[in-house]
Amino acid sequence: MPQLNPAPWFAILIFSWLVFLTILVPKVLAYSFPNEAAPQSTQAPKTEPWTWPWH
């Protein structure tokens, strides 16, 4: 049964992982977000009750 011969499939597996690790991963890690997150203040915002006129 020739499909059980691991020689060509192992080489294809290793080559595909080398391509993945050398080309795709640096491209994904180099992606920059267009709007960086601003640091949030640690103080809680002051809340006030609503002054809606109830009819």
N, CA, C and O atoms as a printed pandas DataFrame, in Angstrom:
     atom_number atom_name residue_name chain_id  residue_number  x_coord  y_coord  z_coord
0              1         N          MET        A               1    0.846   -1.180    0.000
1              2        CA          MET        A               1    0.000    0.000    0.000
2              3         C          MET        A               1    0.891    1.243    0.000
3              4         O          MET        A               1    1.517    1.539    1.018
4              5         N          PRO        A               2    0.964    1.960   -1.083
5              6        CA          PRO        A               2    1.915    3.068   -1.187
6              7         C          PRO        A               2    1.552    4.277   -0.330
7              8         O          PRO        A               2    2.437    5.065    0.005
8              9         N          GLN        A               3    0.290    4.450    0.035
9             10        CA          GLN        A               3   -0.064    5.628    0.825
10            11         C          GLN        A               3    0.461    5.549    2.258
11            12         O          GLN        A               3    0.435    6.548    2.978
12            13         N          LEU        A               4    0.932    4.387    2.677
13            14        CA          LEU        A               4    1.479    4.268    4.021
14            15         C          LEU        A               4    2.961    4.593    4.079
15            16         O          LEU        A               4    3.549    4.587    5.160
16            17         N          ASN        A               5    3.577    4.877    2.937
17            18        CA          ASN        A               5    4.987    5.249    2.911
18            19         C          ASN        A               5    5.112    6.677    3.454
19            20         O          ASN        A               5    4.621    7.602    2.808
20            21         N          PRO        A               6    5.749    6.897    4.615
21            22        CA          PRO        A               6    5.769    8.224    5.220
22            23         C          PRO        A               6    6.778    9.181    4.606
23            24         O          PRO        A               6    6.765   10.369    4.930
24            25         N          ALA        A               7    7.647    8.703    3.737
25            26        CA          ALA        A               7    8.723    9.559    3.235
26            27         C          ALA        A               7    8.214   10.807    2.507
27            28         O          ALA        A               7    8.613   11.904    2.897
28            29         N          PRO        A               8    7.365   10.721    1.483
29            30        CA          PRO        A               8    6.971   11.972    0.815
30            31         C          PRO        A               8    6.050   12.832    1.670
31            32         O          PRO        A               8    6.136   14.059    1.606
32            33         N          TRP        A               9    5.178   12.235    2.463
33            34        CA          TRP        A               9    4.227   13.014    3.252
34            35         C          TRP        A               9    4.915   13.723    4.410
35            36         O          TRP        A               9    4.523   14.830    4.777
36            37         N          PHE        A              10    5.923   13.105    4.981
37            38        CA          PHE        A              10    6.656   13.769    6.066
38            39         C          PHE        A              10    7.422   14.972    5.531
39            40         O          PHE        A              10    7.475   16.015    6.181
40            41         N          ALA        A              11    8.016   14.829    4.344
41            42        CA          ALA        A              11    8.731   15.961    3.744
42            43         C          ALA        A              11    7.766   17.094    3.403
43            44         O          ALA        A              11    8.104   18.262    3.595
44            45         N          ILE        A              12    6.591   16.779    2.910
45            46        CA          ILE        A              12    5.583   17.805    2.609
46            47         C          ILE        A              12    5.123   18.482    3.887
47            48         O          ILE        A              12    4.948   19.701    3.913
48            49         N          LEU        A              13    4.928   17.722    4.934
49            50        CA          LEU        A              13    4.518   18.289    6.221
50            51         C          LEU        A              13    5.573   19.248    6.761
51            52         O          LEU        A              13    5.247   20.359    7.179
52            53         N          ILE        A              14    6.823   18.830    6.755
53            54        CA          ILE        A              14    7.897   19.687    7.263
54            55         C          ILE        A              14    8.037   20.942    6.413
55            56         O          ILE        A              14    8.197   22.037    6.952
56            57         N          PHE        A              15    7.979   20.799    5.092
57            58        CA          PHE        A              15    8.109   21.959    4.215
58            59         C          PHE        A              15    6.950   22.935    4.420
59            60         O          PHE        A              15    7.164   24.146    4.456
60            61         N          SER        A              16    5.749   22.428    4.552
61            62        CA          SER        A              16    4.608   23.328    4.747
62            63         C          SER        A              16    4.700   24.061    6.082
63            64         O          SER        A              16    4.337   25.235    6.153
64            65         N          TRP        A              17    5.170   23.410    7.133
65            66        CA          TRP        A              17    5.345   24.085    8.420
66            67         C          TRP        A              17    6.470   25.103    8.365
67            68         O          TRP        A              17    6.377   26.156    8.996
68            69         N          LEU        A              18    7.531   24.812    7.625
69            70        CA          LEU        A              18    8.601   25.797    7.474
70            71         C          LEU        A              18    8.101   27.040    6.748
71            72         O          LEU        A              18    8.445   28.161    7.122
72            73         N          VAL        A              19    7.297   26.844    5.720
73            74        CA          VAL        A              19    6.712   27.984    5.018
74            75         C          VAL        A              19    5.802   28.758    5.959
75            76         O          VAL        A              19    5.844   29.987    5.997
76            77         N          PHE        A              20    4.992   28.054    6.705
77            78        CA          PHE        A              20    4.083   28.716    7.645
78            79         C          PHE        A              20    4.850   29.535    8.688
79            80         O          PHE        A              20    4.491   30.679    8.969
80            81         N          LEU        A              21    5.895   28.954    9.253
81            82        CA          LEU        A              21    6.616   29.631   10.331
82            83         C          LEU        A              21    7.523   30.754    9.832
83            84         O          LEU        A              21    7.770   31.709   10.569
84            85         N          THR        A              22    8.016   30.665    8.622
85            86        CA          THR        A              22    8.949   31.688    8.145
86            87         C          THR        A              22    8.270   32.814    7.384
87            88         O          THR        A              22    8.820   33.913    7.312
88            89         N          ILE        A              23    7.102   32.580    6.817
89            90        CA          ILE        A              23    6.455   33.612    6.004
90            91         C          ILE        A              23    5.197   34.158    6.676
91            92         O          ILE        A              23    5.055   35.370    6.835
92            93         N          LEU        A              24    4.307   33.291    7.062
93            94        CA          LEU        A              24    3.007   33.760    7.539
94            95         C          LEU        A              24    3.043   34.345    8.944
95            96         O          LEU        A              24    2.413   35.372    9.197
96            97         N          VAL        A              25    3.759   33.721    9.850
97            98        CA          VAL        A              25    3.760   34.189   11.244
98            99         C          VAL        A              25    4.341   35.593   11.374
99           100         O          VAL        A              25    3.731   36.420   12.052
100          101         N          PRO        A              26    5.500   35.916   10.758
101          102        CA          PRO        A              26    5.977   37.307   10.858
102          103         C          PRO        A              26    5.032   38.320   10.228
103          104         O          PRO        A              26    4.931   39.448   10.710
104          105         N          LYS        A              27    4.337   37.939    9.160
105          106        CA          LYS        A              27    3.384   38.871    8.562
106          107         C          LYS        A              27    2.212   39.145    9.508
107          108         O          LYS        A              27    1.737   40.277    9.601
108          109         N          VAL        A              28    1.760   38.129   10.194
109          110        CA          VAL        A              28    0.650   38.323   11.131
110          111         C          VAL        A              28    1.104   39.132   12.337
111          112         O          VAL        A              28    0.372   39.997   12.818
112          113         N          LEU        A              29    2.304   38.857   12.827
113          114        CA          LEU        A              29    2.784   39.582   13.999
114          115         C          LEU        A              29    3.144   41.027   13.679
115          116         O          LEU        A              29    3.150   41.867   14.579
116          117         N          ALA        A              30    3.444   41.335   12.426
117          118        CA          ALA        A              30    3.788   42.702   12.050
118          119         C          ALA        A              30    2.558   43.563   11.805
119          120         O          ALA        A              30    2.684   44.766   11.577
120          121         N          TYR        A              31    1.377   42.969   11.846
121          122        CA          TYR        A              31    0.155   43.733   11.614
122          123         C          TYR        A              31   -0.045   44.736   12.732
123          124         O          TYR        A              31    0.023   44.386   13.910
124          125         N          SER        A              32   -0.292   45.975   12.365
125          126        CA          SER        A              32   -0.533   47.004   13.375
126          127         C          SER        A              32   -1.986   47.449   13.290
127          128         O          SER        A              32   -2.550   47.577   12.204
128          129         N          PHE        A              33   -2.560   47.676   14.415
129          130        CA          PHE        A              33   -3.938   48.120   14.466
130          131         C          PHE        A              33   -3.993   49.612   14.145
131          132         O          PHE        A              33   -3.125   50.355   14.602
132          133         N          PRO        A              34   -4.967   50.073   13.386
133          134        CA          PRO        A              34   -5.008   51.476   12.985
134          135         C          PRO        A              34   -5.242   52.439   14.143
135          136         O          PRO        A              34   -4.760   53.571   14.101
136          137         N          ASN        A              35   -5.948   52.031   15.143
137          138        CA          ASN        A              35   -6.162   52.918   16.288
138          139         C          ASN        A              35   -5.735   52.182   17.553
139          140         O          ASN        A              35   -6.394   51.243   17.997
140          141         N          GLU        A              36   -4.636   52.621   18.114
141          142        CA          GLU        A              36   -4.107   51.998   19.324
142          143         C          GLU        A              36   -4.992   52.367   20.516
143          144         O          GLU        A              36   -5.619   53.426   20.542
144          145         N          ALA        A              37   -5.025   51.492   21.474
145          146        CA          ALA        A              37   -5.852   51.714   22.658
146          147         C          ALA        A              37   -5.206   52.779   23.548
147          148         O          ALA        A              37   -4.002   52.748   23.802
148          149         N          ALA        A              38   -6.006   53.693   24.003
149          150        CA          ALA        A              38   -5.529   54.737   24.909
150          151         C          ALA        A              38   -5.610   54.214   26.339
151          152         O          ALA        A              38   -6.544   53.486   26.677
152          153         N          PRO        A              39   -4.656   54.571   27.173
153          154        CA          PRO        A              39   -4.722   54.108   28.567
154          155         C          PRO        A              39   -5.916   54.720   29.291
155          156         O          PRO        A              39   -6.201   55.910   29.155
156          157         N          GLN        A              40   -6.590   53.905   30.043
157          158        CA          GLN        A              40   -7.768   54.351   30.779
158          159         C          GLN        A              40   -7.349   54.904   32.138
159          160         O          GLN        A              40   -6.361   54.463   32.725
160          161         N          SER        A              41   -8.115   55.877   32.626
161          162        CA          SER        A              41   -7.831   56.406   33.958
162          163         C          SER        A              41   -8.321   55.408   35.005
163          164         O          SER        A              41   -9.265   54.652   34.775
164          165         N          THR        A              42   -7.662   55.427   36.151
165          166        CA          THR        A              42   -8.031   54.492   37.210
166          167         C          THR        A              42   -9.161   55.030   38.080
167          168         O          THR        A              42   -9.712   54.284   38.890
168          169         N          GLN        A              43   -9.517   56.293   37.937
169          170        CA          GLN        A              43  -10.585   56.872   38.745
170          171         C          GLN        A              43  -11.935   56.543   38.117
171          172         O          GLN        A              43  -12.097   56.572   36.897
172          173         N          ALA        A              44  -12.878   56.237   38.962
173          174        CA          ALA        A              44  -14.229   55.939   38.482
174          175         C          ALA        A              44  -14.911   57.243   38.068
175          176         O          ALA        A              44  -14.745   58.261   38.741
176          177         N          PRO        A              45  -15.663   57.231   36.992
177          178        CA          PRO        A              45  -16.345   58.465   36.595
178          179         C          PRO        A              45  -17.414   58.863   37.612
179          180         O          PRO        A              45  -18.075   58.010   38.204
180          181         N          LYS        A              46  -17.569   60.166   37.800
181          182        CA          LYS        A              46  -18.561   60.668   38.747
182          183         C          LYS        A              46  -19.941   60.556   38.116
183          184         O          LYS        A              46  -20.182   61.081   37.029
184          185         N          THR        A              47  -20.816   59.890   38.784
185          186        CA          THR        A              47  -22.175   59.721   38.263
186          187         C          THR        A              47  -23.127   60.627   39.019
187          188         O          THR        A              47  -22.988   60.841   40.223
188          189         N          GLU        A              48  -24.089   61.151   38.293
189          190        CA          GLU        A              48  -25.101   62.014   38.897
190          191         C          GLU        A              48  -26.481   61.457   38.564
191          192         O          GLU        A              48  -26.656   60.833   37.517
192          193         N          PRO        A              49  -27.454   61.671   39.428
193          194        CA          PRO        A              49  -28.800   61.171   39.120
194          195         C          PRO        A              49  -29.421   61.958   37.979
195          196         O          PRO        A              49  -29.100   63.126   37.760
196          197         N          TRP        A              50  -30.304   61.306   37.266
197          198        CA          TRP        A              50  -30.987   61.976   36.167
198          199         C          TRP        A              50  -32.052   62.913   36.722
199          200         O          TRP        A              50  -32.726   62.603   37.705
200          201         N          THR        A              51  -32.187   64.045   36.084
201          202        CA          THR        A              51  -33.197   65.024   36.518
202          203         C          THR        A              51  -34.274   65.144   35.457
203          204         O          THR        A              51  -34.531   66.231   34.939
204          205         N          TRP        A              52  -34.894   64.036   35.141
205          206        CA          TRP        A              52  -35.950   64.057   34.154
206          207         C          TRP        A              52  -37.269   64.452   34.817
207          208         O          TRP        A              52  -37.592   63.976   35.906
208          209         N          PRO        A              53  -38.015   65.313   34.162
209          210        CA          PRO        A              53  -39.328   65.669   34.713
210          211         C          PRO        A              53  -40.327   64.549   34.404
211          212         O          PRO        A              53  -40.631   64.261   33.246
212          213         N          TRP        A              54  -40.819   63.939   35.463
213          214        CA          TRP        A              54  -41.807   62.861   35.273
214          215         C          TRP        A              54  -43.184   63.455   35.322
215          216         O          TRP        A              54  -43.507   64.195   36.251
216          217         N          HIS        A              55  -44.012   63.149   34.335
217          218        CA          HIS        A              55  -45.365   63.696   34.265
218          219         C          HIS        A              55  -46.394   62.668   34.649
219          220         O          HIS        A              55  -47.590   62.960   34.645
